[in-house]
């Protein structure tokens, strides 16, 4: 585990006693690499334990230098070389290097956080030396060394006959495999059988002795896909590795080791799986490529979809992006011919798409947010023995608690946001902030006027569940949201109840809107869709359309006559009209024309500089200084800098936030300015009480 002279990746210890200098990447918010000395060269991609300041850290060697960048007497020796793993492979280092350059982050913030936690914890390599460290302990776990290497054969016969449309699409995708490289956009309506094509392509790649990486946007989509993949493609338990953030540290490390050693032929996971070393990678599939969950929102703010495309190009392997509602960026690339467009316009089960009806709520008599039409439709489906889904993308009981006497509303004490009322069976209700997580008991009386008549305003999934239980006492109602699925395995158990027919009405958030095949679902009712319609972010209509198309696609997948009822105050909006026709093409065409007129992505490139401080004035002053500095640079020609403004939710956890949007028609001009500006912004931040960062291709503004 520690430095040994005969370790093959440490270099040959010659007769000279002169030290060599190692450029080491550390996960610290500082630019550049850090010099350490050692008695022999160490290969790039090897982890080392060092002292940085007063603390021990795990770093990664990036290069060997003849001379340090600082005075030699200031260079510390490394404490240990960790040789429990071979050096990280060259293609993985190239991927990390590209990510660091494109997203303008220090290498250490790319290289280290993507490793399983045990591999970057100094304590795992100090007191645990006798036990051999986390890799040795993982290898000693019963069964860990008995995993079968090489591709899985899966079942001998595919259990599904392809439709003519699927076969035509598969033929086009197979030309991509034959070419050995390129990107395909598989645009298929919900229920068109995209997953079946993923499996057929994966089988061909596995039969060639290569590895396959399949990415899904959310953790709750992995269990059902894992079952299908194991049944169809894996002949041994070790053929498949699954990676996502809810795994324990030990399970995550073991899955990472199997994949990186080539023992697991297929890796299934969320965005973090994209950064796993895969020695025989032959195909990358990105399912639901449009989903915002592929964009990391803290630390290295990377897009797993975009890096997947780059990784495929770098390795010369095919990449398949799949979606019923492709992102407008991806759609434009397909229209331009950068990506091969493969279409699946019909459902695989020969069932028609559900009828989508708009229910005008402006003159309707609502009962707890439900129109008479939706309540009657729920009653009818219950009588027919079919399942219904009520979709509301707002968890909790009510968005806010209000005093009708003085107008007081529940407010987070740490954020400029309302607190959400949550009711938990057997416990006192709480007011919780969905931004910082702070929770406090519901006051017995209004804090301002003392009135005890505090009323919930609006509806969350808990309140909808409560109302439906009262309105339809004979119905079996299940709620699936982040609150109901906190415990390990709870999401799988709830979905199993739905699939087994042990639920009549499903109440859910975006967790249920994609990827799930509910065989008996005949009705979808959508509440409060208008909340996203007029959001400040220019991508809000695109996200709303995609979300509603996805949730509508859960209905009628095995039987005809399905309906989707969308309650809205604005039935004439273009988003809803395109939705009723299941017309993604018209929506995309209209939206792209509007984006082009306004010079918005994908017709421009953006970067977002954000600043945080205890006082908003400090954050704004810093961003104004950054803008002034940018305006003085010749690289700012052709780049537009907006005014510094507070974020919509200004204060989170007592920290106030502001942003500066930078935009350019050309990606090269934007990055050219950032390469010069960001180091100067570091200097501007010195001595100021601010923290700042930059996000490339921001998804929320």
N, C-alpha and C positions, 0 to 999 in steps of 0.2 A: 504493500500500500504506500509506503514512504520511499524516499529517495534511495535507490540502490545503484551502485556504479555500473552494473551490467544490464540495467534495464534498457531494452533495445531502442526506446524512443527518447532516451535522454542524451544521445550523442556519445561520442567516444572520448573518454577522459584522457587527453594527451599528457605529456610529461610536464607541460607548463603549469605553474601555480598561479598565473594571472587570472583574475576573475573574468567571467563573461557577464554581460549585462542583458537582462531580460526585460522587454517591454510588456508589462502585464496590464490586462484590462480588469478593472474593478467596478462593481455595481455601486457607484457613487455618483451624485449629480454634479460631476466636474468633468470638463472636457479633457480629451487626450488620454494617453497611456501613462503608466507609472513605472519608473525604473527600479529594478531590484538586481542584486548581484547573486551569482552562483558560481560554483567551481567548474561546471561543465555546461555546454549548451543544452537547452531543453526545447523540444519540438513545439511549434505552434499548435495550439489546441489542447495542451496539457494543463490540467488544473494544478495550482500551487497554493499552499497556505502561507500567508504573509501577515505582517503587522502593518496596519495603516493608521497613523496617528497613535492612539492608545489601544486599539482593538484588533483582534485577529480577524482576518477575512479570507475567503476563498476567492482567488482570482484565476484568470486564464492567460497563459502565455500567448502573445500575439506575434512577437518577433524577437530575434537575438540581435543585439547591437554590439559593435566593437567599443563604442564609447557612450556613456550615459548623456542624457540631455541636461543634467545638472552636475554640480561639482561632485566628484567621485566620493568625497568624504561624507556626503549627505545620503549616499545610496545605502539602503539597508539590505542585508542578505535575506533571501527567502528562507522561511522556516522549514518547509518540506515540499518535495515534489510528490504529488498524489498519483501513483501509478496503478491504482485499482482499475483504471480504464485506459484503453489505448488513446492516442491523440484523437481529437474530434476530426472527422474526415474533411478533406479539402472542399468538397462541394457545400458542406454545412457552413464552413467558415466563409465561403463566398456569399452564401445567403445572408449570413449575419452582417457581413461587411456592406452588402447592398442595402440592407434594412437600415443600418446605422447612417449611411450616407443619404439615403432618400428621405428618411424621417428626421434627419439632423439631430441624432442622439449619440451620446458617447457609446463606444463599442461595448463597454462593460454593462450598460443598461440593456443591451441586446443579448450578449453572450450568456450572462449568468442567470437572469430571471427565468429563462425558458427551460432551464434544467430542472429535473425533479428536486424538490426541496432538500432531501438528504445530501445531495451532491454539492450543495453550496452552503452548508452549515459547518462552520469551523469546529463546533463542539463534537460533530460526528467523527472528527479525525483527531481528537485529543484523548479524552478519557476512554474512548472505545478502541484504542489501538490493539489491545489484546484480543478483542473480538473481530478484528480485521476490517472494521469500517462498514458503512451501509451496503456497499456492493457485495462484499463477502457474506454479510449476514443475509442479504437477499438471495444469494446463490445457494446458501446452506438451507434455505427453507425447503421442507419436504416437497418433492415434485418439481422444484424450480429447475433442476438440471436435466430433467427427463423430457423436456419439450422437444418435439420433433422439428427439425430444421427443414427448410424447403417448402415448396408450394403445396397447398391443400388441393385435393382432387374434387372434393364436394360430392354431390350426388351424381350418379351416372347419367340420369335423365332429367332434363328441366321439367318441372311439374306444370308449367304454364305454356299454352300454345299462344304464340304471338299473333296479334291482329295484323292485317296487311299494312296498316300505318306504322305499327311498331317494327315490323320487319324492314320496311323501307327506311325508317330512321336508323335501325341497327346497321343496315348496309352502309349508310353514309358514315356512321361513327366508326365502322370497321376500316374504312379507307383512311381515317385518321390514325388508327392503330398501325395500319400497313405503312403509312408514311413515317411513323415513329415519332411524330412531333406535331405541334399545332394546338390550337384551342378551338373547341366546339361549344356553342351554346345550344343546349337541348331545351327548346321552348315547348313545353307540353302543358295542356290544360290540366287542372286538378283531376286525378283519377285516370290519367292517360297511360300510366304504367312506366314512368321514368325509372323507378327503382328496378324494375325488371331488366331494363336495358343496362343499368349500372352493373347488375349482377352478371349479365352475359359478357360484357366487356371485361369485367374483373376476372372471370373464369379464363378467358383467353390469355390475359397477361400472366395469371398465376401458372397456367400450363406451360408458359415459356420460362418459368423459374424466376420471375420478377415479383416485386412487391407492389401492393396497391394501397393507396391512401384515400380514404373516404372521409370527407368533412361534413358535419351537420352543424346547424347554427346553435342548437340548444341541447343541454344535457338530457332533458326529458325525452328527446327523440332517439337517444342511443339505445335504450333497452329493446324496443321492438325491432329496430334495424339489426341489432346484434343477434337476435334470435333468427332472423331470416338469413343473415350472412353465415352464421354457424351451420344452419341446416343445409344451405345450398353450396357453400364454398369451402368449408373446413372439415377435414377428415380427422383432425386431432385438436384437442383443447388448446394447445399452444399455437395453432396456426393464426389465431386472431388475438390482437391486443386492442384494448379500449383505453382511451386517455381522455380524461376531463377533470375539472377542478374539484369535483366532489369526492374523488377517490382519496383514500387515506394516503399518507406519504409513502408507506411501504408498498401499497398496491400500485401507486403511480410509478414508483421506481422500477418495480418488477415488469410492468407493462413496457416502460421505456427501454429497459434493458433488452427484453425479447425483441422489440422492434429494431433497436439500433444494432443488435448483433445479427439481424437477419433471421432469427428463429421464428418470429411471427411474420407470416407472409402478407397479412392484411392488417392495416392499422385503421381503426375507426375512432373518430374523436371530434371534439369541438376545436375551436381555432388554435388552442395551444398545441394540438397534435401536429400542426403544419411545421413547427420548428423542431421536429424529432429527426435525428439522423436515420436514414434508411438506405442501406448499402446497395440494395437491388431495386430501387424504385423504378417502376415502369408505367404507372398511371396515377393521376390525381383526379378525383371526383369531388366537386364542391356542390353539394345539394342545397337548394334554396339559396342560390348565390346572391340574391338581392338582399338578404336579411341583414339588418343593422348589427346583429350580434357578432358578425364576423369582424367588426371593428373594435379593437381594444380601446377602452376608455380611460385607462390610467397607465402610468409608466410609459413604455414604448407604445405609442398609439398607432399600431399597425393595422392594416387590413389583411386578414388571412387570405381572403379571395385574391387580392392583388399580388400578394407574395406567392401564392400558389401558381399564378400565371407566370411570374418571374422564375420561380423554381423549375417549372416545366420547360420554359425556354432555355434556362441555363443547362439543364440536364439533357435536353433534346428528347423529351417524352411528351405524350399527349395529355391535355388537361380538358376535362368535360365540366362545364358549368350548367347546372340544371335549375329551372324555375318555371312556374306558371306565369310569373309577373317579373321578368328580368329587370334589374336596375336600369335606369335610363343610360347610364354610362356603358354598361355591357351591351345594351340593345343597339346603341349607336355604333359601337365597334363591330357588331355583327352586320349592321346595315352597310357599313363602309367596306366590309369584306375582310377586316382584320381577324375576325373569328368566323368559323364555318357555322352557319345557321341551320339547325336541324329541328323540324317542327313535328309536333304530335297534336293535331287539332281536335282529336276525338278521344273519348274515354275508352279505356281498354275493355270494360265490361259491357260495351254497347248500350249503356244507359245514357239518356240525355242529361245535359247539365240542368241543374235545378232552375225553376222559374224564380227570378228575383223581382220582388215587388217592393215599391217604395210606399210607405205608409206616412201620409202627411199628418204631422202631429200639431199643426198650428191651430186647428179647430177641433181636435179630438178631446174627448173627456178621458183623461188619463187616470188610471188606478195604480198608484205606486209606480208610476213611470211606464205602465203598460197600456197600450191602446186596446180598445175592444177587439179589433181585428186580430191582434197577436194572442190575446187570451183565448179567443174562440179557436184559433188555429192550434194552440196547445191542447185545448180540450178535445179537439177532433183527433189529434194524433194519439192522445191517451186512449181514446175509445177504439182506435184502430190497432193498438198494441205496438205503435212505433215510438222511437225515441225522438226527443227534441233537445236542441241545444240553445240556451240563452246566453248570448255573448255580450259581455260588458268588460271592457278593458280598464277596470278600476276595482282594485281589491279593497277589503275593509268593509265596514258597515255603512259609513257615510263619509263623504269628503270633508265635512266640517260640522262642528257643533255650534249652535247659535242661540243667543238670548233674544227672544222676541220683544222684550221690554226696552232694552237700551241698544241693541244691535251688536253687542259683543260677539266675536267669533273666535273659535279656538285657534291659537297661533303658537307656533314653535318658539320656545324661549331662546333658541340658538340660531334659527334660520328665518329668513323672510318668506315663510311658507306656512300655509295652514296645516294643522295637525288633523289626522284622519281618525275617526272613531272606529275602534276595533272592539268587538265583543267576543269573548272566549268562554265557552261553556264551563260553568263551575267556578269562574273567576270574575273579579270585578273588571268592568270595561276600562279600556285605556285610550288615551289620545296619543297617537304615534306619528312622528314625522317620517315621511318616506324619503327624505333627503339625508338626514344625519342619523336616523334611527332612534333618536331620543323618545322616551315614552314616559307618560305621567298619568296618574289616575284621573278619571273624569271628576271635575269639581261637583260638589253637591249643590252648589248654588253659583250664580253668575259672579265672577270675581270683581266685576265693576259695580253692579247694582244690587246684588244679593238675591235676585229673583231665582227661585228654584226650578222654574219651568224652562229648562234648556232643551232645545229640539234639534235633532239631526237634520241636516240639509243635504239633499241629493241622495244618491244611492251607490253603494258598492256591492260587490258580490255577496257579502254576508247578508245584507238587507234584502237583496233580491231572493236569495235562498229562503230566508225567513218568510217573505210574502208568499212565495210559491207554495211553501209547505202549508200555509194557512188556506190558500186559495184552492189547492188541489191536495187535500189530505190523503187521498188514495194513492198518490204518486210517490215513487221512490226517487228522491232527489239527491244528487251528488254535486258537490262544489269542488272544482279543481282550480286552484290558484296558488300563489307563492306561500300564502299562509297555511293552506291545507296540505302542502307537500313539503314541509320543512324537514320532517324526519326521514332518515334514509329508507328507501324502499316504498315510501308512502305514495309517490306519484304512480309507480308501477302498479301498486295494489288498487288504486282508484281507477286507473285506466282499464285494469283487468275486469273490474266490476262492470264498466260500461260495455266492454267487448263481450262479456259473458251474458249480457242481457239483464243484469241485476240493477239497472237504473232506467228510469223513465224520462227524467229531465236532468240534463247536465247543465250546470251553471259554471261558466269558465271565463278566464281571461285569455290573453294571447297564447298561453301555454297549450290551449286546445285547438288553435286556429290553423295548424299546419302539420302535415306529416302523418296524421292519424287516420286510419281507415275504419270508420264506424259503420258496420254493415247495416244496422237497422235505423240509422238516423234519417228521418224524413222531413224534419223542420229545423231551420235555424232562425232565431229571432235576434236582431241586433239592436241593442240599446245604446243611446248616447254617442252615436257615431259622429255627430256634428262637433264634438269637442276637439277633434283633430283638424276639422275643416279649415278653421281660420287661425291656426297656430302661426307664430311669427316665422318659423323656419320655412324656407322655400320648398323643402323636400316634403312637407307635411301632406300635400295632396297625393304624392307618389306613395308615401307610406300608408295612407288611408286606403287608397285603391288596392294596394297589394294585400293589406290585412283583410279587407272585406272579401276580395276574391278568394283568398286562402280559406277563410272561415266558411264562405258559401260553398266552397268545394268539398267540405266535409259531408254535405247532404246528398242523398240519392246516389251513392256510389254503387249500390247493389240492386236497387229497385227504382222504378220510375215514379213520377208524381211528387217529387220532392219540391219544397218551397223554401225560399229565404225571404223573410220580411225585415226590411230595414226601416226603422222609425227615424224620421228626419223632419226638421223645419225647413229644409232647403232642397226639395225634390228636383228642382230644375238645375242644380249644379252639375257641371260637366262630369265630375267624378262619378256621381250617382247614375247619370244617364249612360255613361260607358259601362258601368258595372251591370246595369240591367241587361245590356246586350252581350255581356261577357266579352267585351270588345277591347282587349288589351291593345291591339294594333292602333285603333283610333285614339285611345288615351295616350299612348306613347307618342304618336305623331303630333297630336295637339300640344302635349307637354314639352316635347323637344322644340317645337316651333316657338313656344313661349320662352323657353330657356335661351334659345338662340337670340331672340329679340332683346332679351335682358342681359345677355353676356354672362349667363350663369353656367356652372358645370352641367354637362360635359364640354361646353364651349369655352370654358376657362378653367384655370387651376387656382386653388385657394390654399391659404395657410392661415391659421388662427393663433395669434399670440395672446395668451391669457396671463393675467397677473392676479395674485392673491395677497391680501394684507389685512391687518386688523382694522384699518380705516380705509374706506373706499377711496378717499382723496389720494392716498399714497399709491394705490394700484393705478388710478387714472393718470397721475403725474408721471409715473414710470412709463406707461404706454405712450403718453404724449411725447416723452423724451425719445422713445424708440422711433416713433413716427418722424419726429424732426430729424433724427439722425439718418433715417432712411431717405428722407427727401434730399439730404445733402450729398447722397452717394450717386455717382454716375450710373450705377447698376439699377437705379430705380426707374430709369427710362422704360416706358411700356408697362410699368407695374403701378396698380392703383392701391392706395392705402386709405381705408375708411377712417372715420373718427373713432377714437377710443370711447367705448360705452360700457355701462354696467351690464352684467348678465341679467336675464329676466328674473331668476331667483338670485338676488344679489348676495345674500349672506347665507352660508351653510356652515354649521358648527362654529359660529361666531367669527368666521373668516369671510371677508367681503371680496367680491370677484368682479373683474372687468375684462374686456376683450378688445383686440385690435385685429380686424380682418384685412388680409392682404390678398390681392387678386390680380391675375394677369391672364391675357389670352394665350400666352405661351408658357408651357411648363418650364422650359429652359430659362426664360427670363426670371420667373419666380424663384427658382432654386439658385440662380446666379446671384440675385439680391440677398437671399437668405444666407448663403455661404459667407458673404461679407458682413451682413448686418448682425447675425446672431452672436458672434464673438464680441462685437461692440456692445450688444445688449447686455452681455455678461458684465462688461465693465461698467455700464450704466447702472446695473443693479447693485454693484458693490457699495456698501454703506447705506443702502436703502432698506427699509423694513418690508421687503416684498419677496415673494417667491413667484417665479414665472416659468412658463414652458411654451412650447410651440407644437401645434398639431398640423400635420400635412393632410390634405384632402379631408377636412372635417365633415362629419356626417350630421352634426347638429349645430346650428348657429342661432 
